[in-house]
Amino acid sequence: MTTRPRPSFADRCREAADAVRAYTAGVGSRDLERMFRRDAAEAYQVLTRGQPAVPEGERGVKAFFRRARVFFLGLSYTLSPPRRVLFALALLLALADACVLELSERGIREIGIDPDAGFFAVLALVFLLALELVDRVRVRDELEVARDLQRQLLPREGPELPSWRFAQSYRTANEIGGDYYDFLTVPDGRVVVVAGDASGHGMAAGLLMVIAHTSLRLSADLDPRPEAALPLLNRALAATGGRRAFFTLFYGLLDPATGQLDYVCAGHPFPLLRHPGGEIEELGTGSLPLGIRPELRVEARSTTLGPGDLLLLYSDGLPEEVHPTSGEAFGFERLRELLAPGGGAREIHDRVLAAFDAFLAGEAQRDDISLVVVERQAAPPPPPPPGPAEPA
């Protein structure tokens, strides 16, 4: 029987180093800095929501204990009652472990450490953490299913039309987003091009987006004209959403043969139309978003996308994103600058996203973003006239 040689000290050190590298894979200094600088502040704001606010200007020990109390209550009431009791018990055991005093006739002599209390405190907190993580994993799994279903509602490719090209993308700040775009071909050959954004982000915005998607398709099937489809969609959203639930939308009905675009911009950022000469114009006028009022009066406008024209549709999460350190917004003017050089639909789409990623400098985006580029390709140059016939 052969025995395996015992690993040397160097081998054990290498194994330990490999384990540490595997455990800390994907962790960078910027991630740690963000966790303590931004995530901690956001966690405090979320956990103390609904608790009495600490008076502004209050400083010192009194303010510290007041904030600690608010944080403890906020953290406790996010737990179920049994877990809340376990959490309080674990903290009491931890305090008892650190504050056991041996008294004598002369007062406090030394601080004692009770190992049993500390052990049970750590064990209770780890058990509580495990329960919460299991709940989070279950919710994450459900959100991933919902995200996949939501993404199936969005077209992966634009319509196949001669002389027309489309490029689009969608990024969410959370697992579920509220941005929306779609291309609907109606029986007469025209194409409905829409880009929308539900209020807020997360699950509530995602549900509102799904309602808008279903209602919009039904409305466009009945009558694709903007002045007919949008009032029906607005009534559906007003009947199902709350006071703070609304939906911004750009709705365009495009005739591929002529390039005519009949459109309405309801509270959505104005799309940018670039002409072959480099001129850029905005499409849209001020209007309320959908779902705020039961009745909506729509006045459609019309323009023509000629050969070489480019239409850029986007949600407000793109220009309103803020630089992580300077506080500067990405801005509408930056979008104009990125559109100005021109190019194909895919080229402009990739240029805008590359500039956005560079602007974030590795930080996570704060809002959902969607981007759609519609290009009518320039007409090919006419063939040269035939030369003189050669003599026989």
Secondary structure, 3 states (H helix, E strand, C coil): CCCCCCCCHHHHHHHHHHHHHHHCCCCCHHHHHHHHHHHHHHHHHHHCCCCCCCCCCCCHHHHHHHHHHHHHHHHHCCCCHHHHHHHHHHHHHHHHHHHEEEEECCEEEEEECCHHHHHHHHHHHHHHHHHHHHHHHHHHHHHHHHHHHHHHHCCCCCCCCCCEEEEEEEECCCCCCCEEEEEEECCCCCEEEEEEEECCCCHHHHHHHHHHHHHHHHHHHHCCCHHHHHHHHHHHHHHHCCCCCCEEEEEEEECCCCCEEEEEEECCCCCEEECCCCCEEECCCCCCCECCCCCCCCCCEEEECCCCCEEEEECCCCCCCECCCCCCECCHHHHHHHHCCCCCHHHHHHHHHHHHHHHHCCCCCCCCEEEEEEEECCCCCCCCCCCCCCCC
